Amino acid sequence: MVVGLDLLADGFTFVSGACYKIFGYTPEEYIKKKVKEIMTPDSYLLVQETIKREFARFFAGEIECPKATLEVQQYHKDDTLL
């Protein structure tokens, strides 16, 4: 699934059609969600900490581009945990 994130708004700018198959939401439904709503609190905290760390490294000149690969838990539309 491909998403575009708006870090300042804690939301999405783009969501691919695969979100329906994975999460049960249409792209139109999913794009209205806040990132905080779709993840467990621990996963959301991990994402926030990682974003802060990677951007700090970027602005310090340590890396050319902020990036990270994370495994997070997210909620399906039926409230099951993925």
N, C-alpha and C positions, 0 to 999 in steps of 0.2 A: 504494500500500500504506500502511496506517495502522498505526503502532506506538506503544506507550506505553513510555517508558524509565524505568528505576530507575537514576538516576545514581550513587547510592551503591553499589549492587550490581553495576553495569556489566552490567545485564541488562534484560530486557523485562517489562512488566506486561501488555501486550496486543499481539497480532499479528493482523492481518486475514487472511482466507482467500486474498487475492491473493498471499501469500508463496509458495504452492505453485507458482503459475503463473510467478512471477518467479525464485524461488530453488530450487525443487524440494523444499522442506521443507514439511511440514504445519505449521499454526500450533502444534500441540502440540510438534513437534520444534523449531521455531524459537524458541519462547519459553524453552526450556531453555538456549539458547546464550548466551554472553557476547558483548557487542558486539565485544570484542577478537578473538573467534574468526571473525567473519564479514567483517571488513574487512582490507585490506592494512595492514601496519604504518604506512605513510605516511598512509593515510586515517584510521586510528585516532588517530594523533598530531594530525592536523589537527582532528578532532572534539574531542579533549581540550583542545587549545589554545583552540579557539573557545568551548567551554563555559566555561572559566576566564575568558576575556576578557569574554564577555557577562555572566556573573554578577558580575564585578568592576564593570563599568559599571552594572549594575542596583543593586548595593549602594551604589555611589557616588552614586546618584540621577541618573545621566546619561540613563538610559532607563527607560521604564515597565515593559517586559517583555523578558526576554532572548530573542532569536530570531536565527536565522541560516539561510541557505540555502547548502548545500554540495553539491559534486559529489564523491562518494567512490567508491572501487572496493570491491566486495564479491564474495565467493565464492559460486558456485552449489554445490549439493549435489554435483555431479559434478566439483568443483574448478576449473571454468572461471572466469575472471575477468570480472565484469560491470562 
